[in-house]
């Protein structure tokens, strides 16, 4: 599986989870190779976040101790 296919599958999995449960999250780390984190997720986290936002999801991120926690939420349609 190519990196592009892997990232697209990752995005689709989280989008599906958000549609089913209302939210999802993932963590990634700048020290990815050293501690067993997925390097591709770290390298492409900005593209992942942008794509999820373009799909209409609310995405927040917070970094602490080199770990970025990304939370994806399905927005409420309040009228």
BATI-545483 format. One line per 4 residues: number of its first residue (from 1); for each residue x, y, z of N, C-alpha, C, O, CB. Coordinates in steps of 0.2 Angstrom, whole numbers, padded with zeros to 4 digits. Each point is the difference from the previous one (the first is absolute). Glycine has a CB too. Example, Ala and Ser with C-alpha at 12.3 -4.5 7.8 and 13.67 -1.06 7.14 Angstrom:
residues 2
1	0066,-0028,0039,-0004,0006,0000,0004,0006,0000,0005,-0001,0003,-0014,-0005,0003 | 0007,0011,-0010,0004,0006,0001,-0004,0005,0003,0003,0006,0001,0003,-0009,-0011
***
This chain:
residues 79
1	0004,-0006,0000,-0004,0006,0000,0004,0006,0000,0005,0001,0004,-0014,-0007,0002 | 0008,0011,-0010,0004,0006,-0001,-0002,0004,0006,-0005,0000,0004,0006,0000,-0017 | 0004,0005,0014,-0002,0005,0006,-0006,0004,-0002,-0004,0001,0005,0016,0000,-0003 | -0013,0001,-0008,-0006,0003,-0001,-0007,-0004,0001,-0004,0003,0003,0010,0004,-0012
5	-0006,-0013,0007,-0005,-0005,0002,-0001,-0001,0007,-0006,0000,0003,0008,-0005,-0014 | 0004,0005,0015,-0001,-0001,0007,-0003,0006,0003,-0004,-0001,0005,0015,-0006,-0005 | -0009,0013,-0002,-0002,0006,0003,-0008,0001,-0001,-0004,0002,0004,0016,0003,-0005 | -0014,-0007,-0005,-0007,0001,-0002,-0004,-0005,0003,-0005,0002,0003,0009,0002,-0014
9	-0001,-0010,0012,-0004,-0005,0004,-0001,0002,0008,-0005,-0001,0003,0010,-0008,-0011 | 0000,0012,0010,0000,0003,0007,-0005,0005,0001,-0004,0001,0005,0016,-0003,-0004 | -0012,0007,-0006,-0005,0005,0000,-0007,-0002,0000,-0005,0002,0003,0013,0005,-0009 | -0009,-0012,0001,-0007,-0003,-0001,-0002,-0004,0006,-0006,0000,0002,0008,-0001,-0014
13	0003,-0002,0016,-0002,-0004,0006,-0003,0005,0005,-0004,-0001,0004,0013,-0008,-0007 | -0005,0014,0004,-0002,0005,0005,-0007,0004,-0002,-0004,0001,0005,0017,0000,-0002 | -0013,0000,-0009,-0007,0003,-0002,-0006,-0004,0001,-0005,0002,0002,0012,0004,-0011 | -0006,-0013,0008,-0005,-0004,0001,-0002,-0001,0007,-0005,0000,0002,0009,-0006,-0012
17	0002,0006,0014,-0001,0000,0008,-0004,0006,0002,-0004,0000,0005,0014,-0007,-0004 | -0008,0013,-0003,-0004,0006,0002,-0007,0000,-0002,-0004,0002,0003,0015,0004,-0005 | -0013,-0009,-0004,-0006,0000,-0003,-0004,-0005,0005,-0006,0001,0001,0009,0002,-0013 | 0000,-0008,0014,-0004,-0005,0004,0000,0002,0007,-0006,-0001,0004,0010,-0008,-0011
21	0001,0012,0010,0000,0001,0007,0000,0008,0002,-0001,0001,0006,0007,-0012,-0005 | -0005,0015,-0006,0000,0007,0002,0007,0003,0001,0001,0006,0000,-0012,-0008,0004 | 0016,-0002,-0003,0007,0002,0001,0005,-0005,-0001,-0002,-0006,0000,-0003,0014,0008 | 0011,-0006,-0009,0005,-0005,0000,0007,0004,0002,0000,0006,0001,-0006,-0013,-0010
25	0011,0003,0010,0006,0004,0001,0006,-0005,-0002,0000,-0006,0000,-0005,0013,0010 | 0011,-0004,-0010,0006,-0003,-0001,0006,0004,0003,0000,0006,0000,-0005,-0012,-0011 | 0010,0002,0012,0006,0003,0003,0006,-0001,-0005,0000,-0005,-0003,-0004,0004,0015 | 0009,0006,-0012,0006,-0001,-0004,0005,0003,0003,-0001,0004,0005,-0005,-0005,-0016
29	0012,-0001,0010,0006,0002,0004,0006,0002,-0005,0001,-0003,-0005,-0005,-0004,0015 | 0007,0013,-0008,0006,0002,-0004,0006,-0005,0000,0004,0000,-0004,-0008,0012,0006 | 0004,-0016,0004,0005,-0005,0001,-0002,-0006,-0003,0001,-0006,0003,0003,0012,0007 | -0008,-0006,-0015,-0004,-0006,-0003,0005,-0006,-0001,-0002,-0005,0003,-0006,0013,-0009
33	0013,-0008,0003,0004,-0006,-0001,0003,-0003,0006,0001,-0006,0001,0002,0010,-0012 | -0001,0001,0016,0003,-0003,0006,-0004,-0003,0004,0002,-0005,0004,0005,0014,-0005 | -0014,-0008,0001,-0004,-0003,0005,-0006,-0004,-0003,-0004,-0002,0004,0007,0012,0003 | -0002,-0012,-0013,-0005,-0004,-0003,-0006,0003,-0003,-0005,-0003,-0002,0009,-0005,0010
37	-0004,0015,-0008,-0006,0003,-0003,0001,0000,-0007,0005,-0002,-0003,-0006,0010,0012 | -0005,-0007,-0013,0000,-0001,-0007,0003,0007,-0003,-0003,0005,0001,-0008,-0013,0000 | 0016,0007,-0004,0004,0006,-0003,-0005,0003,-0006,0000,0006,0000,0011,-0012,0002 | -0014,0002,-0006,-0004,0003,-0005,-0006,0005,0003,-0001,0005,-0003,0004,-0015,-0004
41	-0006,0008,0012,-0005,0004,0004,0003,0006,0002,-0003,0006,-0001,-0003,-0016,0004 | 0012,0010,0000,0003,0006,0002,0002,0005,-0006,-0001,0006,0001,0005,-0012,0009 | -0001,0003,-0015,0002,0004,-0005,-0005,0003,-0004,0001,0006,-0003,0008,-0013,0002 | -0015,0004,0001,-0006,0003,-0004,-0006,0002,0004,-0005,0001,-0002,0009,-0008,-0007
45	-0002,0008,0016,-0006,0002,0004,-0003,0007,-0002,-0006,0000,0001,0012,-0006,0008 | -0003,0011,-0011,-0003,0006,-0003,-0005,-0001,-0006,-0005,0003,0000,0016,0003,0004 | -0009,-0011,-0008,-0004,-0001,-0006,-0006,-0004,0003,-0006,0001,-0003,0016,-0002,-0005 | -0009,-0004,0012,-0006,-0004,0003,-0005,0005,0004,-0006,0000,-0002,0014,-0010,0003
49	-0005,0015,0003,-0004,0005,0003,-0004,0004,-0005,-0006,0001,0001,0014,-0001,0009 | -0005,0002,-0015,-0003,0005,-0005,-0005,-0004,-0004,-0006,0003,-0001,0017,0003,0000 | -0010,-0012,-0001,-0005,-0004,-0003,-0006,-0001,0004,-0006,0000,-0002,0015,-0006,-0004 | -0008,0004,0012,-0006,-0001,0005,-0004,0007,0001,-0006,0000,0000,0012,-0009,0006
53	-0002,0014,-0006,-0004,0007,0001,-0004,0001,-0007,-0005,0003,0001,0014,0001,0007 | -0006,-0005,-0013,-0003,0001,-0007,-0006,-0004,0000,-0005,0002,-0004,0016,0000,-0002 | -0012,-0008,0009,-0006,-0004,0000,-0005,0002,0005,-0005,-0003,0000,0012,-0006,-0003 | -0005,0015,0006,-0005,0003,0005,0000,-0002,0007,-0004,0002,0004,-0003,-0002,-0014
57	0012,-0004,0012,0001,-0001,0007,0004,0005,0004,0004,0004,-0003,-0004,-0016,0000 | -0002,0012,0009,0004,0005,0005,0006,-0004,0002,-0001,-0006,0003,-0009,0012,0001 | 0016,-0003,-0005,0006,-0004,0002,0004,0005,0005,0002,0006,-0002,-0002,-0013,-0009 | 0002,0004,0016,0004,0004,0005,0007,-0004,0001,-0001,-0006,0000,-0009,0012,0006
61	0015,-0003,-0004,0006,-0003,0001,0004,0003,0006,0000,0006,0001,0001,-0010,-0013 | 0002,0000,0016,0004,0002,0005,0006,-0004,0001,0000,-0006,-0001,-0010,0010,0007 | 0016,0000,-0005,0006,-0004,0000,0003,0001,0007,0000,0005,0003,0002,-0003,-0015 | 0000,-0008,0015,0004,0000,0007,0005,-0005,0000,-0002,-0006,-0002,-0009,0010,0008
65	0017,-0003,-0004,0005,-0005,0000,0001,-0003,-0007,0001,-0006,0000,-0004,0004,0013 | 0003,0006,-0018,0001,-0003,-0007,-0005,-0004,-0003,0000,-0003,-0005,0012,0004,0008 | -0018,-0002,0001,-0005,-0004,-0002,-0006,0005,-0002,-0002,0004,0004,0005,-0014,0003 | -0006,0009,-0013,-0005,0004,-0002,-0007,-0004,0000,0000,-0005,-0003,0008,0012,-0005
69	-0012,-0004,0012,-0007,-0004,0000,-0005,0004,-0004,-0001,0006,0001,0004,-0010,0011 | -0006,0000,-0017,-0004,0003,-0005,-0007,-0002,0002,-0001,-0006,0000,0010,0007,-0009 | -0014,0003,0010,-0007,-0002,0001,-0005,0003,-0006,0001,0005,-0002,0001,-0005,0015 | -0006,-0005,-0015,-0004,0001,-0006,-0007,0000,0002,-0002,-0006,0003,0011,0002,-0011
73	-0013,0009,0007,-0007,0000,0003,-0005,0002,-0006,0002,0004,-0004,0002,-0001,0016 | -0009,-0007,-0012,-0005,0002,-0005,-0004,0006,0002,-0003,0000,0006,0002,-0012,-0009 | 0000,0017,-0001,-0003,0006,0003,-0008,-0001,0001,-0003,-0004,-0004,0012,0011,-0002 | -0011,-0004,0010,-0008,0000,0001,-0003,0005,-0004,0003,0005,-0002,-0002,-0009,0014
77	-0007,0002,-0015,-0003,0005,-0004,-0006,0003,0004,-0005,-0002,0000,0008,-0005,-0010 | -0001,0013,0013,-0005,0003,0004,-0003,0006,-0004,0003,0004,-0003,0004,-0007,0014 | -0013,0003,-0010,-0004,0005,-0004,-0004,0004,0005,-0004,0005,-0002,0003,-0012,-0008
***
